[in-house]
Amino acid sequence: MRIWSLHPKYLDTKGIVALWRETLLAKHVLEGKTKGYKNHPQLIRFKDAKRPLDLINQYLTVICDEAEKRGYNFDRTKINSNYIPAHTNVTKGQIKFETEHLLKKLKTRDPERFRLIKSQKKINAHPIFKVVEGTVEEWEKV
């Protein structure tokens, strides 16, 4: 499971579809609707939030918005749109780690997107994240 800290606009088709599915699974975990993945490290930052479900629904909304911009048809009814907007932190080290990880994937899967992202001076985080100083997050499996 990879719940990216990066803005979903950087993901290729395969990546954004996987992100949608995996984040929906994470939402089910937070809602207590599944037995698997309960202790997955990627969920720590959501579990640690004041309002985990608000945060994950907001996260999903941004993915869905990006998918619609691309002409994809993600099921928005799977998101509770009555969330209270929230934010959480992510470290600069985590953004750098994920950017490098994504570039490795894109180099073979989508060379055009690889070149586009590689040429960017700044990579944006997903809007729920405020970027702060720090190394790779403790929950990340390096």
CNS distance restraints for C-alpha pairs under 8 A (distance, minus, plus):
assign (resid   1 and name CA) (resid  22 and name CA) 6.12 0.50 0.50
assign (resid   1 and name CA) (resid  42 and name CA) 7.25 0.50 0.50
assign (resid   2 and name CA) (resid  19 and name CA) 6.92 0.50 0.50
assign (resid   2 and name CA) (resid  22 and name CA) 7.18 0.50 0.50
assign (resid   2 and name CA) (resid  42 and name CA) 6.78 0.50 0.50
assign (resid   3 and name CA) (resid  19 and name CA) 6.29 0.50 0.50
assign (resid   3 and name CA) (resid  22 and name CA) 7.12 0.50 0.50
assign (resid   3 and name CA) (resid  23 and name CA) 6.49 0.50 0.50
assign (resid   3 and name CA) (resid  42 and name CA) 6.35 0.50 0.50
assign (resid   4 and name CA) (resid   8 and name CA) 7.67 0.50 0.50
assign (resid   4 and name CA) (resid  19 and name CA) 7.52 0.50 0.50
assign (resid   4 and name CA) (resid  98 and name CA) 7.29 0.50 0.50
assign (resid   4 and name CA) (resid 126 and name CA) 7.76 0.50 0.50
assign (resid   5 and name CA) (resid  90 and name CA) 7.24 0.50 0.50
assign (resid   5 and name CA) (resid  94 and name CA) 7.72 0.50 0.50
assign (resid   5 and name CA) (resid  95 and name CA) 6.59 0.50 0.50
assign (resid   5 and name CA) (resid  98 and name CA) 7.39 0.50 0.50
assign (resid   5 and name CA) (resid 125 and name CA) 5.59 0.50 0.50
assign (resid   5 and name CA) (resid 126 and name CA) 5.56 0.50 0.50
assign (resid   5 and name CA) (resid 129 and name CA) 7.16 0.50 0.50
assign (resid   6 and name CA) (resid  10 and name CA) 7.38 0.50 0.50
assign (resid   6 and name CA) (resid  95 and name CA) 6.62 0.50 0.50
assign (resid   6 and name CA) (resid  98 and name CA) 7.20 0.50 0.50
assign (resid   6 and name CA) (resid  99 and name CA) 7.47 0.50 0.50
assign (resid   6 and name CA) (resid 123 and name CA) 7.38 0.50 0.50
assign (resid   6 and name CA) (resid 124 and name CA) 6.12 0.50 0.50
assign (resid   6 and name CA) (resid 125 and name CA) 4.18 0.50 0.50
assign (resid   6 and name CA) (resid 126 and name CA) 4.97 0.50 0.50
assign (resid   7 and name CA) (resid 124 and name CA) 5.80 0.50 0.50
assign (resid   7 and name CA) (resid 125 and name CA) 4.87 0.50 0.50
assign (resid   7 and name CA) (resid 126 and name CA) 3.86 0.50 0.50
assign (resid   7 and name CA) (resid 127 and name CA) 6.98 0.50 0.50
assign (resid   8 and name CA) (resid  16 and name CA) 6.54 0.50 0.50
assign (resid   8 and name CA) (resid  62 and name CA) 7.67 0.50 0.50
assign (resid   8 and name CA) (resid  63 and name CA) 6.06 0.50 0.50
assign (resid   8 and name CA) (resid  66 and name CA) 6.77 0.50 0.50
assign (resid   8 and name CA) (resid 126 and name CA) 6.81 0.50 0.50
assign (resid   9 and name CA) (resid  66 and name CA) 6.33 0.50 0.50
assign (resid  10 and name CA) (resid 113 and name CA) 7.72 0.50 0.50
assign (resid  10 and name CA) (resid 117 and name CA) 7.07 0.50 0.50
assign (resid  11 and name CA) (resid  15 and name CA) 5.18 0.50 0.50
assign (resid  11 and name CA) (resid  16 and name CA) 5.56 0.50 0.50
assign (resid  11 and name CA) (resid 102 and name CA) 7.80 0.50 0.50
assign (resid  12 and name CA) (resid  16 and name CA) 6.19 0.50 0.50
assign (resid  12 and name CA) (resid 106 and name CA) 7.46 0.50 0.50
assign (resid  12 and name CA) (resid 110 and name CA) 6.85 0.50 0.50
assign (resid  12 and name CA) (resid 113 and name CA) 7.21 0.50 0.50
assign (resid  13 and name CA) (resid  17 and name CA) 6.21 0.50 0.50
assign (resid  14 and name CA) (resid  18 and name CA) 6.16 0.50 0.50
assign (resid  15 and name CA) (resid  19 and name CA) 6.02 0.50 0.50
assign (resid  16 and name CA) (resid  20 and name CA) 6.14 0.50 0.50
assign (resid  16 and name CA) (resid  63 and name CA) 7.42 0.50 0.50
assign (resid  16 and name CA) (resid  67 and name CA) 7.54 0.50 0.50
assign (resid  17 and name CA) (resid  21 and name CA) 6.38 0.50 0.50
assign (resid  18 and name CA) (resid  22 and name CA) 5.99 0.50 0.50
assign (resid  19 and name CA) (resid  23 and name CA) 5.88 0.50 0.50
assign (resid  19 and name CA) (resid  63 and name CA) 7.97 0.50 0.50
assign (resid  20 and name CA) (resid  24 and name CA) 6.17 0.50 0.50
assign (resid  20 and name CA) (resid  60 and name CA) 7.12 0.50 0.50
assign (resid  20 and name CA) (resid  63 and name CA) 6.77 0.50 0.50
assign (resid  20 and name CA) (resid  64 and name CA) 7.83 0.50 0.50
assign (resid  21 and name CA) (resid  25 and name CA) 6.32 0.50 0.50
assign (resid  22 and name CA) (resid  26 and name CA) 6.21 0.50 0.50
assign (resid  23 and name CA) (resid  27 and name CA) 6.10 0.50 0.50
assign (resid  23 and name CA) (resid  56 and name CA) 7.62 0.50 0.50
assign (resid  23 and name CA) (resid  60 and name CA) 6.96 0.50 0.50
assign (resid  24 and name CA) (resid  28 and name CA) 6.32 0.50 0.50
assign (resid  24 and name CA) (resid  60 and name CA) 7.73 0.50 0.50
assign (resid  24 and name CA) (resid  78 and name CA) 7.85 0.50 0.50
assign (resid  25 and name CA) (resid  29 and name CA) 6.33 0.50 0.50
assign (resid  26 and name CA) (resid  30 and name CA) 6.29 0.50 0.50
assign (resid  26 and name CA) (resid  37 and name CA) 7.72 0.50 0.50
assign (resid  26 and name CA) (resid  43 and name CA) 6.92 0.50 0.50
assign (resid  27 and name CA) (resid  31 and name CA) 6.14 0.50 0.50
assign (resid  27 and name CA) (resid  53 and name CA) 7.02 0.50 0.50
assign (resid  27 and name CA) (resid  56 and name CA) 6.38 0.50 0.50
assign (resid  27 and name CA) (resid  57 and name CA) 7.72 0.50 0.50
assign (resid  28 and name CA) (resid  32 and name CA) 6.15 0.50 0.50
assign (resid  28 and name CA) (resid  33 and name CA) 5.02 0.50 0.50
assign (resid  28 and name CA) (resid  34 and name CA) 6.09 0.50 0.50
assign (resid  29 and name CA) (resid  33 and name CA) 5.83 0.50 0.50
assign (resid  29 and name CA) (resid  34 and name CA) 5.46 0.50 0.50
assign (resid  29 and name CA) (resid  35 and name CA) 7.34 0.50 0.50
assign (resid  29 and name CA) (resid  36 and name CA) 7.52 0.50 0.50
assign (resid  29 and name CA) (resid  37 and name CA) 6.90 0.50 0.50
assign (resid  29 and name CA) (resid  38 and name CA) 5.96 0.50 0.50
assign (resid  30 and name CA) (resid  47 and name CA) 7.40 0.50 0.50
assign (resid  30 and name CA) (resid  52 and name CA) 7.18 0.50 0.50
assign (resid  30 and name CA) (resid  53 and name CA) 6.76 0.50 0.50
assign (resid  31 and name CA) (resid  53 and name CA) 7.47 0.50 0.50
assign (resid  34 and name CA) (resid  38 and name CA) 7.92 0.50 0.50
assign (resid  39 and name CA) (resid  43 and name CA) 7.28 0.50 0.50
assign (resid  39 and name CA) (resid  44 and name CA) 7.96 0.50 0.50
assign (resid  40 and name CA) (resid  44 and name CA) 7.39 0.50 0.50
assign (resid  41 and name CA) (resid 139 and name CA) 5.26 0.50 0.50
assign (resid  41 and name CA) (resid 140 and name CA) 6.88 0.50 0.50
assign (resid  42 and name CA) (resid 139 and name CA) 6.88 0.50 0.50
assign (resid  42 and name CA) (resid 140 and name CA) 7.34 0.50 0.50
assign (resid  43 and name CA) (resid  47 and name CA) 6.07 0.50 0.50
assign (resid  44 and name CA) (resid  48 and name CA) 5.94 0.50 0.50
assign (resid  44 and name CA) (resid 139 and name CA) 7.26 0.50 0.50
assign (resid  45 and name CA) (resid  49 and name CA) 6.40 0.50 0.50
assign (resid  45 and name CA) (resid  88 and name CA) 7.65 0.50 0.50
assign (resid  46 and name CA) (resid  52 and name CA) 5.03 0.50 0.50
assign (resid  46 and name CA) (resid  53 and name CA) 7.89 0.50 0.50
assign (resid  46 and name CA) (resid  55 and name CA) 6.80 0.50 0.50
assign (resid  46 and name CA) (resid  56 and name CA) 6.93 0.50 0.50
assign (resid  47 and name CA) (resid  52 and name CA) 5.60 0.50 0.50
assign (resid  48 and name CA) (resid  52 and name CA) 7.26 0.50 0.50
assign (resid  49 and name CA) (resid  55 and name CA) 7.50 0.50 0.50
assign (resid  49 and name CA) (resid  88 and name CA) 7.10 0.50 0.50
assign (resid  51 and name CA) (resid  55 and name CA) 6.32 0.50 0.50
assign (resid  51 and name CA) (resid  86 and name CA) 7.76 0.50 0.50
assign (resid  52 and name CA) (resid  56 and name CA) 6.20 0.50 0.50
assign (resid  53 and name CA) (resid  57 and name CA) 6.00 0.50 0.50
assign (resid  53 and name CA) (resid  83 and name CA) 7.68 0.50 0.50
assign (resid  54 and name CA) (resid  58 and name CA) 6.12 0.50 0.50
assign (resid  54 and name CA) (resid  83 and name CA) 4.63 0.50 0.50
assign (resid  54 and name CA) (resid  84 and name CA) 5.73 0.50 0.50
assign (resid  54 and name CA) (resid  85 and name CA) 6.76 0.50 0.50
assign (resid  54 and name CA) (resid  86 and name CA) 6.98 0.50 0.50
assign (resid  55 and name CA) (resid  59 and name CA) 6.13 0.50 0.50
assign (resid  55 and name CA) (resid  83 and name CA) 7.63 0.50 0.50
assign (resid  55 and name CA) (resid  84 and name CA) 7.95 0.50 0.50
assign (resid  55 and name CA) (resid  85 and name CA) 7.03 0.50 0.50
assign (resid  55 and name CA) (resid  86 and name CA) 5.76 0.50 0.50
assign (resid  55 and name CA) (resid  87 and name CA) 7.10 0.50 0.50
assign (resid  55 and name CA) (resid 128 and name CA) 7.36 0.50 0.50
assign (resid  56 and name CA) (resid  60 and name CA) 6.10 0.50 0.50
assign (resid  57 and name CA) (resid  61 and name CA) 6.15 0.50 0.50
assign (resid  57 and name CA) (resid  79 and name CA) 5.68 0.50 0.50
assign (resid  57 and name CA) (resid  80 and name CA) 6.00 0.50 0.50
assign (resid  57 and name CA) (resid  81 and name CA) 6.93 0.50 0.50
assign (resid  57 and name CA) (resid  83 and name CA) 6.60 0.50 0.50
assign (resid  58 and name CA) (resid  62 and name CA) 6.62 0.50 0.50
assign (resid  58 and name CA) (resid  81 and name CA) 7.75 0.50 0.50
assign (resid  58 and name CA) (resid  83 and name CA) 6.81 0.50 0.50
assign (resid  58 and name CA) (resid  85 and name CA) 6.71 0.50 0.50
assign (resid  58 and name CA) (resid  86 and name CA) 7.72 0.50 0.50
assign (resid  58 and name CA) (resid 128 and name CA) 7.32 0.50 0.50
assign (resid  59 and name CA) (resid  63 and name CA) 6.68 0.50 0.50
assign (resid  59 and name CA) (resid 126 and name CA) 7.69 0.50 0.50
assign (resid  59 and name CA) (resid 127 and name CA) 7.91 0.50 0.50
assign (resid  59 and name CA) (resid 128 and name CA) 6.51 0.50 0.50
assign (resid  60 and name CA) (resid  64 and name CA) 6.13 0.50 0.50
assign (resid  60 and name CA) (resid  79 and name CA) 6.77 0.50 0.50
assign (resid  61 and name CA) (resid  65 and name CA) 6.07 0.50 0.50
assign (resid  61 and name CA) (resid  76 and name CA) 7.74 0.50 0.50
assign (resid  61 and name CA) (resid  79 and name CA) 6.97 0.50 0.50
assign (resid  61 and name CA) (resid  81 and name CA) 7.80 0.50 0.50
assign (resid  62 and name CA) (resid  66 and name CA) 6.23 0.50 0.50
assign (resid  62 and name CA) (resid 126 and name CA) 7.89 0.50 0.50
assign (resid  62 and name CA) (resid 127 and name CA) 7.79 0.50 0.50
assign (resid  63 and name CA) (resid  67 and name CA) 6.17 0.50 0.50
assign (resid  64 and name CA) (resid  68 and name CA) 6.18 0.50 0.50
assign (resid  64 and name CA) (resid  74 and name CA) 6.17 0.50 0.50
assign (resid  64 and name CA) (resid  75 and name CA) 7.97 0.50 0.50
assign (resid  64 and name CA) (resid  76 and name CA) 6.77 0.50 0.50
assign (resid  65 and name CA) (resid  69 and name CA) 6.37 0.50 0.50
assign (resid  66 and name CA) (resid  70 and name CA) 6.55 0.50 0.50
assign (resid  67 and name CA) (resid  71 and name CA) 6.39 0.50 0.50
assign (resid  67 and name CA) (resid  72 and name CA) 5.08 0.50 0.50
assign (resid  67 and name CA) (resid  73 and name CA) 7.02 0.50 0.50
assign (resid  67 and name CA) (resid  74 and name CA) 6.83 0.50 0.50
assign (resid  68 and name CA) (resid  72 and name CA) 5.26 0.50 0.50
assign (resid  68 and name CA) (resid  73 and name CA) 6.44 0.50 0.50
assign (resid  68 and name CA) (resid  74 and name CA) 7.45 0.50 0.50
assign (resid  86 and name CA) (resid 128 and name CA) 6.66 0.50 0.50
assign (resid  87 and name CA) (resid 127 and name CA) 7.92 0.50 0.50
assign (resid  87 and name CA) (resid 128 and name CA) 4.67 0.50 0.50
assign (resid  87 and name CA) (resid 129 and name CA) 5.64 0.50 0.50
assign (resid  87 and name CA) (resid 130 and name CA) 6.78 0.50 0.50
assign (resid  88 and name CA) (resid 128 and name CA) 6.28 0.50 0.50
assign (resid  88 and name CA) (resid 129 and name CA) 5.12 0.50 0.50
assign (resid  88 and name CA) (resid 130 and name CA) 6.09 0.50 0.50
assign (resid  89 and name CA) (resid 129 and name CA) 5.15 0.50 0.50
assign (resid  89 and name CA) (resid 130 and name CA) 4.69 0.50 0.50
assign (resid  89 and name CA) (resid 131 and name CA) 5.85 0.50 0.50
assign (resid  89 and name CA) (resid 132 and name CA) 6.47 0.50 0.50
assign (resid  90 and name CA) (resid  94 and name CA) 6.68 0.50 0.50
assign (resid  90 and name CA) (resid  95 and name CA) 7.45 0.50 0.50
assign (resid  90 and name CA) (resid 129 and name CA) 5.83 0.50 0.50
assign (resid  90 and name CA) (resid 130 and name CA) 6.05 0.50 0.50
assign (resid  90 and name CA) (resid 131 and name CA) 5.02 0.50 0.50
assign (resid  90 and name CA) (resid 132 and name CA) 6.07 0.50 0.50
assign (resid  90 and name CA) (resid 137 and name CA) 7.60 0.50 0.50
assign (resid  91 and name CA) (resid  95 and name CA) 6.53 0.50 0.50
assign (resid  91 and name CA) (resid 131 and name CA) 5.47 0.50 0.50
assign (resid  91 and name CA) (resid 132 and name CA) 4.84 0.50 0.50
assign (resid  91 and name CA) (resid 133 and name CA) 5.42 0.50 0.50
assign (resid  91 and name CA) (resid 134 and name CA) 4.85 0.50 0.50
assign (resid  91 and name CA) (resid 135 and name CA) 6.19 0.50 0.50
assign (resid  91 and name CA) (resid 136 and name CA) 6.66 0.50 0.50
assign (resid  91 and name CA) (resid 137 and name CA) 6.73 0.50 0.50
assign (resid  92 and name CA) (resid  96 and name CA) 6.20 0.50 0.50
assign (resid  92 and name CA) (resid 131 and name CA) 6.00 0.50 0.50
assign (resid  92 and name CA) (resid 132 and name CA) 5.95 0.50 0.50
assign (resid  92 and name CA) (resid 133 and name CA) 5.50 0.50 0.50
assign (resid  92 and name CA) (resid 134 and name CA) 5.74 0.50 0.50
assign (resid  92 and name CA) (resid 135 and name CA) 6.54 0.50 0.50
assign (resid  92 and name CA) (resid 136 and name CA) 7.58 0.50 0.50
assign (resid  93 and name CA) (resid  97 and name CA) 6.06 0.50 0.50
assign (resid  93 and name CA) (resid 133 and name CA) 7.52 0.50 0.50
assign (resid  93 and name CA) (resid 134 and name CA) 5.64 0.50 0.50
assign (resid  93 and name CA) (resid 135 and name CA) 4.02 0.50 0.50
assign (resid  93 and name CA) (resid 136 and name CA) 4.48 0.50 0.50
assign (resid  93 and name CA) (resid 137 and name CA) 7.38 0.50 0.50
assign (resid  94 and name CA) (resid  98 and name CA) 6.06 0.50 0.50
assign (resid  94 and name CA) (resid 134 and name CA) 7.91 0.50 0.50
assign (resid  94 and name CA) (resid 135 and name CA) 6.36 0.50 0.50
assign (resid  94 and name CA) (resid 136 and name CA) 4.28 0.50 0.50
assign (resid  94 and name CA) (resid 137 and name CA) 5.79 0.50 0.50
assign (resid  95 and name CA) (resid  99 and name CA) 6.01 0.50 0.50
assign (resid  95 and name CA) (resid 123 and name CA) 7.86 0.50 0.50
assign (resid  95 and name CA) (resid 125 and name CA) 7.05 0.50 0.50
assign (resid  95 and name CA) (resid 136 and name CA) 7.93 0.50 0.50
assign (resid  96 and name CA) (resid 100 and name CA) 6.28 0.50 0.50
assign (resid  97 and name CA) (resid 101 and name CA) 6.18 0.50 0.50
assign (resid  97 and name CA) (resid 136 and name CA) 6.72 0.50 0.50
assign (resid  98 and name CA) (resid 102 and name CA) 5.96 0.50 0.50
assign (resid  99 and name CA) (resid 103 and name CA) 6.10 0.50 0.50
assign (resid  99 and name CA) (resid 123 and name CA) 7.62 0.50 0.50
assign (resid 100 and name CA) (resid 104 and name CA) 6.35 0.50 0.50
assign (resid 101 and name CA) (resid 105 and name CA) 6.64 0.50 0.50
assign (resid 102 and name CA) (resid 106 and name CA) 6.12 0.50 0.50
assign (resid 103 and name CA) (resid 107 and name CA) 5.93 0.50 0.50
assign (resid 103 and name CA) (resid 114 and name CA) 5.89 0.50 0.50
assign (resid 103 and name CA) (resid 117 and name CA) 7.68 0.50 0.50
assign (resid 103 and name CA) (resid 118 and name CA) 7.31 0.50 0.50
assign (resid 104 and name CA) (resid 108 and name CA) 7.52 0.50 0.50
assign (resid 105 and name CA) (resid 109 and name CA) 6.20 0.50 0.50
assign (resid 106 and name CA) (resid 110 and name CA) 4.81 0.50 0.50
assign (resid 106 and name CA) (resid 111 and name CA) 6.04 0.50 0.50
assign (resid 106 and name CA) (resid 113 and name CA) 6.76 0.50 0.50
assign (resid 106 and name CA) (resid 114 and name CA) 5.14 0.50 0.50
assign (resid 107 and name CA) (resid 111 and name CA) 5.03 0.50 0.50
assign (resid 107 and name CA) (resid 114 and name CA) 5.45 0.50 0.50
assign (resid 110 and name CA) (resid 114 and name CA) 6.15 0.50 0.50
assign (resid 111 and name CA) (resid 115 and name CA) 6.23 0.50 0.50
assign (resid 112 and name CA) (resid 116 and name CA) 6.34 0.50 0.50
assign (resid 113 and name CA) (resid 117 and name CA) 6.11 0.50 0.50
assign (resid 114 and name CA) (resid 118 and name CA) 5.90 0.50 0.50
assign (resid 115 and name CA) (resid 119 and name CA) 6.17 0.50 0.50
assign (resid 116 and name CA) (resid 120 and name CA) 6.75 0.50 0.50
assign (resid 117 and name CA) (resid 123 and name CA) 7.87 0.50 0.50
assign (resid 125 and name CA) (resid 129 and name CA) 6.21 0.50 0.50
assign (resid 125 and name CA) (resid 130 and name CA) 7.68 0.50 0.50
assign (resid 125 and name CA) (resid 131 and name CA) 7.24 0.50 0.50
assign (resid 136 and name CA) (resid 140 and name CA) 6.89 0.50 0.50
